[in-house]
């Protein structure tokens, strides 16, 4: 089931789907990696593909965004949807390994990344270290 960061299927109307019905997303898991990038999972949803092109999902590891996004949640992003201040975002910082998902709070010369989980402290980075930040359009919870 697709959920937006502000609640289930918020703002995800489709011409063939009532606004109060959650979007259905199919998770496809491969028995071995498809490419050199070790891709082993794909999401399939015509409704999401119609709304956002391109769109991709990233599986979160860890609990820094719980309870908003528990460990293992797949967040959906599009290169055409930049991060919005005060909203969840997937962020790439220069000099860091991997990506992070946090509440995005840009300031004049700083970027503040705030975890949803209170047991973690917010972090600040120089704005010049920000390579890119994409809005979390929604999430998929498997199970």
Secondary structure, DSSP 8 states (H G I E B T S, - for coil): -EEETTEETTT--BTTB-TTS----EEEE-SS-SSTT---EEEE-HHHHHHSSS-EEEE--SSTTTTTS-TT-EEEE-TTSB--TTEEEEEEETT-SS-EEEEEEE-SSEEEEE-SSTTS--EEEEGGGEEEEEE--EEE---
